[in-house]
């Protein structure tokens, strides 16, 4: 996020804190992509992701007074979304499998990207533990560094690093095996 | 290989927008939700809070000083009462000794007088 965007969001935040609903709506528009994507990739279904996104923004409305800046707002939203998603996943015995028609939504393939590899990555991501999944999403979707991930998830930095390393090793190994199978079948 | 898998994951995890329908609903819900009261409305300004704490501190130290002073006064008066009692007891003890001595003297004098008188 560049400085002018930050300044604009800071201004929206100040106006939202003074009770201006339009400014709060602008903040929601600016952050809904990030919050919704995190919720969807953590929880696996669109309905649950929408519920969580809505709850997070309602919670934001009640906590606007404690948000100090636009950067703090981004951090706060990621922290609340991932922690609430982890709590929900802990309550559920298993992560619900996503339906086939939702599969396309979880990973909108980039132009030229391998759709099979994307689907395989989706399966590998949902196999990870909730904490490891949150670490991976904050690192590669939200582009946070390990120190910020540790703060957001209230986790020691070494745990974050070991989650990242272990998840990447597993994914690399399984993607390699998957590519081998594809080569053999063609 | 590590960078390859990282870039693959990064591209697969690009943030995606929710449906327009949900987005509209969310904005409507947020707009309809009553805003949380700004903090300044239900809290005293910092300077007033500071003055309040100073006043409360002064009042508490005044109460404490008066309480301690009264306690000391009570102890002083108890101490002087005990001192007076001790002096009275000492005076009584001395008086009692003097009386005993006088009694002994009178008693020995009267017995010697009785011995000196010839029997009739």
Interface residues (C-beta under 8 A of the other chain):
Chain A: X17 X18 X19 X21 X22 X24 X25 X28 X29 X32 X33 X34 X36 X37 X40 X41 X49 X50 X53 X54 X57 X58 X61 X62 X63 X64 X65 X105 X107 X108 X109 X110 X113 X117 X118 X121 X122 X136 X137 X140 X141 X142 X168 X171 X172 X175 X176
Chain B: X1 X2 X5 X6 X8 X9 X10 X11 X12 X13 X14 X15 X16 X17 X18 X22 X23 X25 X26 X27 X29 X30 X31 X33 X35 X36 X38 X39
